[in-house]
Amino acid sequence: MRSLVIVCSLCALMACVDQNADIVVDPSSYDVTIERDRWGVPHVHGKTDADMAFGFAYAQAEDGWELIEETLPFYRGESARFNGPDAAPADYMIRWLGVREWVEAGYESQISPQARALVQAYTDGLNHFANKHPERVTHAVLPVTTTDIITGFVVRHLLFYGFDGALKEVMGPERARDVSRLVADLGLHDTPIGSNAIAVSPAATDDGATRLMINSHQPTDGPVAWYEAHISSDDGLNIMGGTFPGSPLISLGFNRDIAWGVTVNKPDLVDVFVLEINPENENQYRLDGDWLDLEVKETALRVKLWGPFYWTFTREILRSVHGPVMRTDHGVYAFRFGGQNEIRQVDQWYAMNRARTFDEWYAAMAQHRFASFNFAFADKEGTIAFVHNSLTPVRKAGYDWQQYLPGDQSELIWDRYLPFEQLPQVVRPKHGYLASTNQTPFRVAHSEDNPDPSAFSPADGYQTRMTNRADRALELFELLTPISADDFWAIKHDKAYASSSRAGRYILAAIAAELTDVQPHHLQAQKLLAQWDLVADIQSREAALGVCVIRAEWRAEQDGVVPLAAGKVLQTCADDLLEVSGRIDPQWGDINRHTRGPVNVPIGGGPDTLRAIYGTGYKENGYLTNIAGDGLYYLVAWDAEQNLSVQGVHHYGSATMLEDSAHYADQAEDFAAERLHAPLFDPTERAAAGNVRSYRP
């Protein structure tokens, strides 16, 4: 921070608050109807796709304007202006990356006219809502712009694959990694993450059906919690599923003919280069023997202090030919990363939303605009497929790209990605099943159907980890094939830890551990754990202890550190249970709870089970509150005659921010009890279910 200005004068104070005039939007130019079903879910139909986008924005704002508003300052690099000093680092990251500059420079030339019309209509819908409901809006964030929406797509993609983690590492107190030189026999990247998308084709089912489980894991609250909707138009668009507030399209879901689920992947997409700085000029770096000038500019970050008082910080922003540059006490680092300068994600999502066949969907995927994400696909024709999508750099062989790279060699500055068709994929597996559960892309199906890891370069940085969900799903496929409808339901709601998984092995280590500083309840806990069947069912008397032990191993993997000794963790868990619950064997349903408003009910499952539930707050509340994992999910099926059937449930309800709404928590108990319902995709189903409300925004 090179300067600090406390803004105190009346004029300066007034300048800190935007005084926007009313935003002019002509709603009559859009022909759209919003229909709310008995669950309050919006079914938005427009004459054109742009008409739909206007109405979709309005519906999202009705249910969760506050979530959309929360993200706008973040995507602008202005969050600290509203939220105070803690938000300043995120603001600096957005400015330092230069994402809005990418968007503003390429919006007209790179994004298709059709997608631009869609995004413009969507921003009009948000601004129209703001005009009509000023009591819910912070005026200073208006107007919402197309740059905001496209920037949101770009930033979400970067954060999902973990770009911010590499930045935080470099900004630490000392250099975190060695600088790679030429090496041999490299390992593959290994990073922990969550979500499920599981498919079976007629080759693996007992009734000739094709089935897909759409089950991405997200926080239960906030701007990246799932929002359910159905969008359609007279232009042929017709899709239902989940999205995030602030997006004009569906991110995962189904139509009459196809469906897909999405899981996060985290291949190695970020490369950090150590720059050699000219000792006589701090703004020059060496490249191929020459000193080149860094691009240097400053950005002003406005930070809310209290009331009308603000601080304004100025920070330098540096660029090299590699990309953005960070100056630290232990070196100067340049970043190059998958998705750098890519702003066309909206075009690919749009094409996927409009696809009706595998070939159309696959062609949309082949646009290859997304930095990461795995996709699992199914259709009425019996096709299932897995794509490990990523913008994987084509890197020079022989270097350990997990380490930092020398910044003085231009041959290491990659400028292209692996072609889409060369990414790990499984299409129409012979054995008829696949499971994308955030594991290595080389173990998603039967061993004879998996991609061959030897066909890929170690420099590509693919993951090697297995999750319990992956071990358990593949175990169940082997056990249950041919798979019935009931079997598929059971796989989705399975609450077990595979004995062969990391979690299972950690439990065995806790059972076998020689304990020190032993209390009687520690020995009792070890015996209790030895009799656990590894199932996190609500009736279980062992699961509270077992899941507590497993959470330590799971958390260590998430943080990339070696877990504590299993025996020590067992003792700590037993101590905590005895202190808070008065016993080491409370029923899991008394500890694991799903809460929302007046709802507080038991829920089965746990961290990294196929019924994925992640809770917090045990010591504070006496129970764990579900905060992430399973949210909106669907079981989609086409029978042997290609008839579609879908069952699904949302973890709360459609009115994500309205506590006085009937739909704030109307699905919460069903979600906990695993009671699914038809999502009312067809108008006749909505009419039959009753309580339908239709209006024009």
N, C-alpha and C positions, 0 to 999 in steps of 0.2 A: 504494500500500500504506500503510494508515494505522496498522497496528500489527503487531508481530512478536513472537511469543511462542515461546520455546524451552521445550518441555515436558520437564521433567527428573525430576519426582518419580515414585516408583514407582507411585503411584495413577494419575497422569496417563498414565504409560507404558502401564499396563494398559488404560486407557480408549482408547488408540489402536488396540487390537486387538479386533475384534468376537469375542465369545464366543458364537457361535450354538449353540443346542441343535440336536440332530439334526432334520432336516426330515422331517416325516411325509408320506409319499406312499403311497397304496394302489394299487399296480400292478395288483391284481386287478380294479379297476374299469375297466380298459382292455382291450379285445379286439383285439390287433394281432399281426401276424407280420412279422418281418424276414427277407427272403430275400437272401442275398449271391450274386451271379453269379460267373462265372469271373474277372471283373476286380475283384471285391470291391465292386462298386457295390450299394448297398442298394435293394431293391425292397420298399417298406413298404406293407402292406395292412392296413387296419382295418375293423372292422364299420361304424363311423361315421367321419366326417371327423375328429372329435375323437380317436377311437382311433388313427387314422393319425398325427395330430400328436404324440401321446405317443411312438409308436414312431419317428417321424422325428427327434424330438429326441434320443432315445437313440442312434440310428444316427449322427447327426452328432457327438454327444459321443464315441462310440467312436473315430471317425476323427480328430476334431480338437477335443477339449474345450479344449485350450490356446488355440486361436484364439477360441473363444466366451468363455472366461474373460478373455482379453486385452481384449475390447471392453466388458465389463460395467462396470468402473470408469470408462471413458471416457464411456459413456452416462449415468453417474450424476454426472459432474463430480468424480470422486474418483481419477483416474488418478495424480495426483502423490503420493497417499498410498502407492501401491505402486511407482511408477516414478521418483520423485524430482522435482527442480525443473523439469526440461525439460518435464514434462507439465503444469505449472501453467497456462500460457496456454490450453491446450485445455480444462482444467477450468473456467477462468473463462468461456470462450466458452459452454460448456453452461449454466452457471449464469446468465450474462448474458442469453442467449436466453430462458431460462425454459421450455425444452421440457418438462421433467418436470412443471412446473406445468400446462402445456396438457394433458398426458396425464392427469394425476390429476383435473383438473377436468372433462374431457370423456369419460373412458373409459366410464362407465356410460350416459351420455346420447347419445353420438355414434356409438359403435361398435356394430354389430349384435350381438344375442345369439349368433348363430351364429359370428361371428368371435371374440367373447370366449371362447366355449367352446373354439374351436380354440387360441387363445393360452394359455388356462389349461392345457389338456392338454399343450401344448408345454412350458410351464414345469415342469409336473409331470414330464415326461420327462427334462428336464435335471437337476432336483433328485433324481430317482430314480437317475440315473446317478451323481451326486455322492455319494449315500449308499452306493452299491455299490462305488465306486472312490475312496475317500478319498486313496489314494496319488497320484492325478493332480490333486487339487483343492486350491486355496488356500482354506481354510475361511472366511477373512474375506470372500470375495466372495459367500458364500451368505446367504440363499437367492436364486435367480433369481426375478424377479417379472414379472408381466404388464406393469408399467410399464417395466421394462428392455426388453422385446421391442418394445413400441410405440414407445418412445423411439428404439430402433435404426432402425426404419423411417423415422421423421421425420428424424433426423440424417443418415442416409445420403442421403436425397433432397436435403437442403440442400447437403451437401458435394459431391454429384455435379455439381450445376450451378454450383458455385464460390462459394457464399456466403462462405466463409472468406477468399477472395481480396479481397473488398471490405472485410472487417473488417481484414485485415492492412494494406491500403492506408491506411485512415484512421488506424491506429495508427503509421504511419510518422513520421519526424522533422518533416515539414512537410506542409502541405495539398497534396494531389496533383492536384486538379482545380479548375477555375474554378467559380463559382456561376452557374448558367444564368439568363439573363433571356429574354424573348421573342425568338425567332430564327426564321429561315426555312430551307427546303431542308435538312432534316436527313439525315445518312447513317444507315446501319443498323449494328447491333452486329456486331463481328467478334472471335470468341474461338476459340482453337485447342483441339482435343480429339481422341479416337480411337474406333474400333469399326466393324464391318461387319454389315449385314443386307441381303441381296440376293435379289430374287425375280423369277421369270419365270413367265408364265402360258402356256396353250396358244397364245395369239396370237403368241408369240415362240419357241416350241420346235418342233423338227422332228418330234416324236413325240406331240404332244398332251398332254404331261406338264405338271404344275405343280411348280415347284421353289423351295425357300427355303434360303438359306445363313444359318445362325445362328452368328454369329462375333463376339461382343462381346469387346473387348480389356480385360484386367485385369492386375494384377500376377500373376506366377507363384506367389508365396507371400503369406501373410498373410490377414487376416480378410476381404478382398474379392477373394481368388482363387476361381475357380469350383470348386464342389463339385457332383458329379453324383449324381442320385438319381431314383427313380421312386416316385411316391406314388399310392395308390389306396384306394378304400373300397367297401363295399357300397352306399353312398349315391350312387354314380355317378361319383365323382372318379376320374380315371385320366390322369395326365400325367407325362412324363419330361423332364428337362432340367437346367439349372444353377441353383444358388442360392448364397447366401452363408451360412456358418455363423452361426446365430443367427436364421434365418428359418424359419417353419413352412410356407412355400409355395415353389413353383417360380417363378423370375423370368423365365426364357425357356425355351422348349422346344416339345414337340409332344405331341399325342395321336393317336388314329386318324384324326381328321377335320380338325384345324386345327394350325397352328404359328405361332409368332412369334419374332422376334428383337428385340433392344433395342440402341440406340446412344445414347450420351450426346449431349445438346445443351446449349448454354449461351447461351440468349437472355438479354437483359438483364432480370433479375428482381429486382435489388437497387437500391433508390433511397436515396440518402444526402441528408439534409436538414441544412443548416447552421442551428443555432438561435442566435437573438439572446438573450443572457443579460442579465438585469437587473443593471446595475452595482452595485446596492445589495443584491442577494440572488442568490448564485451558483446557487441552486436554483429559480430562476424563469426562464421563457422567454416570449418574446412570440409571441402568435398572434392574428391579426386585431385588433391594437391593444391587446390585454389581456395582462397578465402572469399566466401560469398556473404552478402549482407542479409541479415535477418530482416524480414518485414516487421516493423515496429509501429504499434499504435497504442492509444490509451482508450479505455472505456470507463465511463462514470457509472457507479452503482449507487443508487439512492436507497438508503436504509431507514426504515421507520424507527424512530427513537421512542417517543411517546406522544400521544395526542397529535398535534400538528407539527411536531418537530422531527426533522430528518437529519441524518448524516449523509454526506456524499463522499464516497471513496473513489479514487481513481486507481486503476490497475492497468499494468501493461499487458498487451496481447501480442504474442510473437508468432511468426510463421517462418518455416523453412520450406524447401522444395518437398520435404517429406510430408508436411502437414503442420498442425498446430504445435507450438513449442512451449514447454514449461521450464522456467528457470527456478532452481531450488538451491539449497545450501550444499547439496552433495552432487550437483551436476546440472547440465542443461540437456533436456530430453525432448525429442521430437516424436510425434505419434502418427502412425498410419494405420487405418482400420477399415474393416469391411463396412460398406455403406457410406464411405466418405463421399460427399457431394451427391449422393443419390436421393432424389426427391420424388420419384415416380411410383411410390408404393400404392397410392390411391388408384392408379390405373390398373394395377394388377388385382387389387381387391375388387375393383369394379368388374373386371372380366371374370373373376371367379364367381362373383355374385350372380352374374348373368348366365353362367355355364349350365348346360342341361345334359351333357354327356361327358364321359371320361375324356374323350379326345379334346373337347372344348375346355374342360377344367385343366387338363394337362398342358394345353397350349397356353392357358393363362399362367400356370405355374412357370412355364418356360420363359415368360417375360423376365423372370429372375431379378426382381426388384427388391426382395426382402433380404435383409442382412442375415437373418437366422430363421428359426422355427422348423419343427418337424410337422408333417401333415400325414394324416391317415384318411384314406378315401374309401367310399363304397358306393355302388350304384345298383339300380334295379336289374341290370343285366348280369349281376353276379361278379363284377370286377371289384377287387379290393387292391389297395396299393399303399405303400409307405414311401415318403420322400423325405430324406434328410436334407432340407434346403439350407443353403448358406451362401453368402458371398465370400467364398474361400479364396484368399490370394494365391496366385501362382508364384511361389517363392523359390529362391535359389537353393538348390539342394546342398547339403553338407554343413549347414549351420543348425544350431539348436535354437529354434525360433521360440522356445519357451523362455529363453533368457533374453536379455537386452542385446541389441544389435549395434555394431559399430556404425556411426552415422556419417563416416567420411567416404563411403563407397557407394557410388550411384547404382552399381549393379544390384544392390540389395533393395533398392526402392522399387518395389513391384508396381505394375501399372495395369494388371488385368486379373480377372477371376477365373477359377475353374469353370468351364462350360456347364450349364445346368445338367445336361445328359451324363456328365461324368461324376455327379454327386451320388452318394450311396442311396440306392433305391431298391424296393421290392415291389414288383408289379405282377399281379395274378399268381401268387405263390401256389405251388403244386399242392402243398399240404393244407392250404385254405385258411390259414390264420396268421395274424400279426398283432403285435402289441408295441405301441410307442409309449413308453413310460419313462422317458428321460435318460435311458441307458445308452450304451454304445450303439451306433447304427449297425453294427455287425452282429448283433444278437437280438433281433426283433421278431424272428419267425423260427420255423423249423430249421435245423442246422443245414439241411439241403437247400433251403430257400434264401438264406442270408447272403448279403454281399460278402465278397472275399476281401478281407482286410489287406491281403498282400497286393491287391490291385491298386492300392492307394499309397501315396507318399507320406512318410512320417511328418513331413513339413506341412501337410494339410491340417494337422492339429485336431483330429477327431477324438471324441471322448472314448475312454476305455471303461468307465464305471458301469456297474450294474446296480440297480435299485432293488429293494425288496419287492416292489411292485412288478418289476421285470422278472425276477426269479420266480415269484409266485404265479404270475400269469402264464409263463411258459410251462411251469409245473402243472397248472390246472389244464392247459391245453392238452398236454400229454395224457393226463388222467381221464379227461372227459370226452375227448373226440371219439365218435361224433357228438357234436354239441347241440343240445336242445335249447329251446327258448328259456326254459327254467335254468339251465346251466349257465346261459349267458347272463341272466339276471344275477345268479349267484356269484359269477366272476366279478361283476361290477361291485357288488356289495360285500365281497370277501374281506374279512377283518384279520386275516392270519399273517404271521411272519413266517416266511419259508425258513426251515432249519438250515438250509444251505446258504442263506443270504448273509450279508455282513451283520444284520441285526441278530439273526439266529446264532451265529458264531459268537457274538458278543455276550449273549445270554448264557451260552455254554461256558464261556470264560468266567462269568460272574459266579456260576454254580460251582465251578471247580476251583475258584480262587481260595488261597489261604489268607484268611482275614486277620488283621492286626487290631489291637485295641478293641477287642470284641465285647459287645454287650449281648445279653440273652436275645434281644429282639433281632440282632444281626444274624444269629444262627437260625432263628425262626424264619427270617426273610430268605435266607439261602435255601432252606427246605421248601418254603412256599414257591420260590422261583423254579425249583426242580420239578414241581408237579404241574407247572403251567403248560397248557397245550398250545401256547403261542398265539392264541386268538383273543383279540381285544373286543369281546362281546360285553354288552352292558351288564350281564349277570356275573361276569367273571370276578372272582375274589383275588386272582393273581395278577390281573392286567394292570392295575394301578401301579404296582411295584415294577412289573416287567416293562411297561411302557416308559416309566420314569428312567429305568436303566437304558433302554434303547434310545431315548431322546438324547442322552449324553453322547452316544456314538454318532447319531444322526447329526446333531449340532456340530460336533467336531468335524465331520466330513463337510458340512456346509461351509465351515470356516477354513477348511483346508489345513487342519492341524491334526496331530495324533491324539486319539481319545485318551482320557484318563484310564488308569487301571480299572478293569470292570469290577473287581471286588470292592475297591474304594467307592465307586459310584453306587454299588448296591447298598453299602452301609449308609451313605449320605441319603439315598432315597428312603431307606427304612426309617432313618431319623426324622426326615421331613414328614413322612406319612404319620408317624406316631405323634409328632408335635401338632400337626394341623388337624388330622382326622381322629386321633386318639387310638388308632389301630393301624397295622401294616397291611390289612387285607380288606379295605372298604370295597364295596361293589364298584365296578368301573363306571356304571351308569350314575352313581352318586358323585363321581369325580369329574367325568367327562360330560359337559353340558352344552346344549345349543340354546342360545339366548337371543331374544329380540323383543324389546318392549316388555309386555306382560308375559311372554313365553320364556320358560326356563325348564327344559326337558332333557332327559338323558339321551345320549347319542353314542353309538358304537363306532369302532374304528380308531385309528390313531395315526401318528406320523409314519408316512411311507407304506401304509397299507393301501390296498386297492380302494377301500372305503377311507379315503384320506381325510383325516381331521387333525388340525393343529391347534392346540389350546394354550392359553396363558392365564396367569392370575391366580394360581392355586394358593399360594401363601397369603395373598391379600383377601381372597373371597372364600377360601375353603373348597373351591372347585375350579376346574379349568373351563374357561370360556372359549368356544370355538371361534377362531379368528381367520382361518385360512384353510385351503384344501378344496374339497368338494364344494361346488357352488351350484350354479345352473348346470344341469346335465340332462342328456337325452339318451334313450335307447331307441335307435332307428332300425327298422327292418322292412325288407321286401320279401314276401312269401314266394313260393315257387311259381305263382302266376303273376308276379311283379306288382302285387298290391302293397301299397305303403301303409305301415302302421308306426306310430311314434308314441312313446311315453316319456315324460320329463317332469322335472320339478325345479323350482328356484329355492335357494336357501332361505330367503326372506319373503319377498313379494315384489311387485312391480313398482310400487311407490317408494323409491329408495331413500327419500329424504323427508317424507311427509308423515310424521308420527300420528297425526289425526286421521290418516287415510285408512280405509278398510283393507287396503292392499299393502300396508306397511309390514305386516308379519303374517299374512293369511296363509302362506305356504310353509311357514317355519316348522310347525308340528309335523306336517306331512313329510317334510324333508328329513327330519330326525328319525321318523318312523319308517322311512323308505317307502312311502306311499306315493306313487307317481300318477300322473293324469295325462290324458291326451292334450297336446298343446293347442288344440282348436285351430289348426292350420286351414281347415276347410270352412267356408262360410256357413254351410249347413250344420256343421258341428257346433259352431259358435251360436247359431240360432237355437239349436236344440238344448244347449247348455244354459241358455237364458242369461238375463242380466246384461245384455249387450247395449252399449251406448255409442251412438254415432254422431259426429259433429265435424264441422269444418273450421280450421284454425284461422 
